[in-house]
């Protein structure tokens, strides 16, 4: 027992405790020595330096490559974010420009329409007129029968003549408080007493919606057999019409032919109004005077 205790005491005496500050001071001392030797004897530590470079330089290059890669990725992410922000800004500006262009186009269209109505008004100065906007039409895509936003409160009455473009559109067939129905000259039930402007030959301009849709023309009947009418001559409303004011341009003649009865001639007429694209019209507020022949 005494011998074992003596051995334990000897082992305990051999344990040496090294504190962290001792290690620090030792490393500082070694570093100082190496710096001095490196400065004083440059060739002495060359092998050590080479060995360190062999180990450290590849690691340093790898760290540099990784660092550059990370930096490039961060720059790329920042660029993508900046590009996205710029793209969003440009999209917003483009949308604003698109809306402004639509407004300008709409205003130009309305200005052109108003100018067209003004020119038409000046063409027929003897008639008082009211402008109206079309608010509904039949579902066939053509303005054969349609509704305007003016009614008897605005002075509109049945049988008032309606114009647009360069001439006659049709006639008022029904009136309500704030709206009215218009039947155009291309409607199948329409018959207008017309006249060849140059020769004063009278005729009947009969509506034919299918013919207008397929060929852009309507039919003229009851031309005198001896008429000297030629193609492209003007057809206007006749003085003998009981509903239409005299002298309103309807269209131009084309394709003259003799009727199957051999007593009259027929022809086709190209209207001066675009009945596929109408927006606003003028209503002549004066009715055609009628005369009682029995008086």
C-alpha positions in Angstrom: 0.0 0.0 0.0 2.7 2.6 0.8 4.4 1.8 -2.5 1.2 2.5 -4.5 0.7 5.8 -2.8 4.2 6.8 -3.6 3.8 6.1 -7.3 0.6 8.1 -7.4 2.3 11.1 -5.9 5.1 10.9 -8.4 2.6 10.8 -11.4 0.8 13.8 -10.0 4.0 15.7 -9.7 4.8 14.9 -13.4 1.5 16.6 -14.8 2.4 19.9 -16.3 -0.5 22.4 -16.8 -0.2 24.7 -20.0 -2.4 27.7 -20.0 -3.8 29.4 -23.2 -1.9 32.5 -22.5 1.3 30.5 -22.5 0.5 29.1 -25.9 -0.3 32.6 -27.2 2.9 34.1 -25.9 4.8 31.2 -27.4 3.2 31.7 -30.9 3.9 35.4 -30.7 7.5 34.7 -29.9 7.9 32.2 -32.7 6.3 34.6 -35.1 8.6 37.3 -34.1 11.6 35.0 -34.5 10.5 33.9 -37.9 9.9 37.5 -39.0 13.4 38.4 -37.8 15.0 35.5 -39.5 13.0 36.0 -42.7 14.2 39.6 -42.7 17.7 39.0 -41.6 18.3 35.7 -43.5 15.9 35.7 -46.5 17.3 32.5 -48.0 17.3 30.6 -44.7 13.5 30.3 -44.6 13.0 30.0 -48.4 12.2 26.2 -48.2 9.7 26.8 -45.5 8.1 29.6 -47.5 7.9 27.5 -50.5 6.3 24.7 -48.5 3.8 27.1 -47.1 3.1 28.6 -50.5 2.6 25.1 -51.9 -0.1 24.4 -49.2 -1.6 27.8 -48.8 -1.7 29.2 -52.4 -4.0 26.5 -53.8 -6.3 27.1 -50.8 -6.1 30.8 -51.4 -6.9 30.4 -55.1 -9.9 28.2 -54.3 -11.1 30.7 -51.7 -10.8 33.5 -54.3 -12.6 31.5 -56.9 -15.4 30.7 -54.5 -15.5 34.3 -53.4 -15.7 35.6 -57.0 -18.4 33.1 -57.8 -20.5 34.2 -54.8 -19.9 37.8 -55.6 -20.9 37.2 -59.3 -24.1 35.5 -58.1 -24.9 38.3 -55.8 -24.3 40.8 -58.6 -26.5 38.7 -61.0 -29.3 38.6 -58.4 -29.1 42.3 -58.0 -29.1 42.8 -61.7 -32.1 40.5 -62.1 -34.0 42.4 -59.4 -33.1 45.8 -61.0 -34.2 44.5 -64.5 -37.5 43.2 -63.0 -38.1 46.6 -61.4 -37.3 48.3 -64.7 -39.5 45.9 -66.6 -42.4 46.6 -64.2 -41.9 50.4 -64.6 -41.8 50.1 -68.4 -44.9 48.0 -68.4 -46.7 50.6 -66.3 -45.6 53.4 -68.6 -46.6 51.4 -71.7 -50.1 50.8 -70.2 -50.4 54.5 -69.6 -49.3 55.3 -73.2 -51.8 52.7 -74.5 -54.6 54.2 -72.6 -53.7 57.7 -73.8 -53.5 56.4 -77.4 -57.0 54.9 -77.0 -58.3 58.2 -75.7 -56.7 60.1 -78.5 -58.0 57.7 -81.1 -61.5 57.9 -79.6 -61.4 61.7 -79.6 -60.2 61.7 -83.2 -63.0 59.4 -84.2 -65.6 61.6 -82.5 -64.0 64.7 -84.0 -64.1 63.1 -87.5 -67.7 62.1 -87.0 -68.7 65.6 -85.8 -66.8 67.1 -88.8 -68.6 64.8 -91.1 -72.0 65.8 -89.6 -71.0 69.5 -89.8 -70.1 69.1 -93.5 -73.4 67.3 -94.2 -75.3 70.1 -92.3 -73.6 72.7 -94.5 -74.5 70.7 -97.6 -78.3 71.1 -96.8 -78.5 74.5 -95.1 -82.3 74.9 -95.8 -83.2 72.2 -93.2 -83.1 72.5 -89.5 -81.5 69.4 -88.0 -80.8 67.6 -84.7 -77.8 65.3 -84.1 -78.4 62.0 -82.4 -76.3 59.0 -81.4 -77.2 55.4 -82.3 -77.8 53.4 -79.2 -79.1 50.0 -80.6 -79.4 48.1 -83.8 -80.7 44.8 -85.1 -78.4 41.8 -84.6 -77.5 41.3 -88.2 -74.5 43.7 -88.0 -76.0 46.2 -90.4 -77.9 49.4 -89.7 -81.1 48.4 -91.5 -83.3 49.2 -88.4 -81.8 51.0 -85.4 -82.5 53.2 -82.4 -81.3 56.7 -81.6 -81.1 58.6 -78.2 -83.5 61.4 -79.2 -87.3 61.3 -78.8 -90.4 63.5 -78.8 -89.0 65.5 -75.9 -86.2 66.6 -78.4 -88.7 67.4 -81.2 -88.4 64.1 -83.1 -91.5 63.0 -84.9 -92.5 60.1 -87.2 -91.6 60.5 -90.9 -88.7 62.8 -90.2 -85.8 62.2 -92.6 -82.5 60.9 -91.3 -79.0 61.6 -92.8 -75.4 60.7 -92.2 -72.2 60.4 -94.2 -72.9 62.1 -97.5 -76.7 61.6 -97.8 -79.9 59.8 -96.9 -80.0 57.1 -94.2 -83.7 56.6 -93.8 -86.8 57.7 -92.0 -88.2 57.8 -88.4 -90.9 55.1 -88.0 -91.5 55.2 -84.2 -90.9 57.8 -81.5 -90.8 57.5 -77.7 -90.0 60.0 -74.9 -86.2 59.8 -75.2 -85.6 57.5 -78.2 -86.8 56.8 -81.7 -86.6 54.0 -84.3 -85.1 54.5 -87.7 -85.7 52.4 -90.8 -82.9 52.8 -93.3 -83.2 52.7 -97.1 -81.4 49.3 -97.2 -84.2 47.6 -95.2 -86.3 45.1 -97.2 -89.5 47.1 -96.4 -88.1 50.4 -97.6 -89.2 52.1 -100.8 -88.0 55.6 -101.6 -89.1 57.8 -104.5 -85.9 58.8 -106.2 -84.9 60.9 -109.2 -81.9 61.0 -111.5 -80.4 64.4 -110.8 -79.3 65.2 -114.4 -82.4 64.0 -116.3 -85.1 64.4 -113.6 -86.3 60.8 -114.4 -88.1 59.4 -111.4 -87.6 55.9 -110.1 -88.1 53.7 -107.0 -85.2 52.8 -104.7 -86.1 49.5 -103.1 -84.2 48.2 -100.0 -82.6 44.8 -100.2 -80.5 44.0 -97.2 -79.1 40.7 -98.6 -77.9 42.5 -101.8 -76.3 45.3 -99.7 -74.5 42.7 -97.6 -73.2 40.7 -100.6 -72.6 43.4 -103.2 -72.9 46.7 -101.5 -75.8 47.8 -103.7 -79.6 48.2 -103.7 -82.0 48.0 -106.6 -83.6 50.8 -108.7 -86.8 50.1 -110.6 -89.3 52.0 -112.7 -86.8 54.0 -114.7 -88.4 55.2 -118.0 -87.6 53.0 -121.0 -86.3 56.0 -123.0 -84.1 57.3 -120.2 -80.6 58.5 -121.1 -79.3 57.8 -117.6 -75.7 56.6 -117.4 -73.6 54.8 -114.8 -72.2 56.8 -111.9 -75.0 59.4 -112.1 -76.5 60.8 -108.9 -79.8 59.6 -107.5 -81.5 62.0 -105.1 -84.9 62.0 -103.3 -87.7 63.0 -105.7 -90.0 66.0 -105.5 -93.0 63.7 -105.7 -92.2 61.7 -102.6 -94.8 62.2 -99.8 -92.3 61.6 -96.9 -88.8 62.4 -98.1 -87.5 66.0 -98.5 -86.4 66.8 -102.1 -82.9 66.6 -103.3 -81.2 64.5 -100.6 -78.4 62.4 -102.2 -79.1 58.6 -102.1 -76.3 57.1 -104.2 -74.9 56.5 -107.6 -76.2 54.4 -110.5 -74.5 51.2 -111.8 -75.5 48.3 -114.1 -78.5 49.6 -116.0 -80.7 46.9 -117.6 -84.1 46.6 -119.3 -87.0 45.2 -117.2 -88.4 41.8 -118.1 -91.7 43.6 -119.0 -90.0 45.6 -121.7 -91.7 48.8 -120.4 -89.2 50.2 -118.0 -85.5 49.9 -117.0 -83.9 48.7 -113.8 -80.5 49.6 -112.3 -78.5 49.2 -109.2 -77.5 51.9 -106.8 -74.4 52.2 -104.6 -75.4 54.1 -101.4 -73.4 57.1 -100.2 -73.8 56.0 -96.6 -71.8 53.2 -95.0 -74.6 51.2 -93.4 -72.2 48.8 -91.8 -70.5 51.6 -89.7 -72.8 54.2 -88.3 -72.5 56.1 -85.0 -74.2 59.4 -85.2 -76.9 60.8 -87.5 -78.7 64.0 -88.3 -82.5 64.2 -88.2 -84.3 66.9 -90.4 -86.8 68.3 -87.9 -89.1 69.6 -90.7 -91.7 67.1 -92.1 -92.4 66.9 -95.8 -95.4 69.1 -96.7 -98.4 67.1 -98.0 -101.1 68.4 -100.2 -104.7 67.4 -100.2 -105.6 67.0 -103.9 -109.3 66.9 -103.2 -109.3 70.6 -102.1 
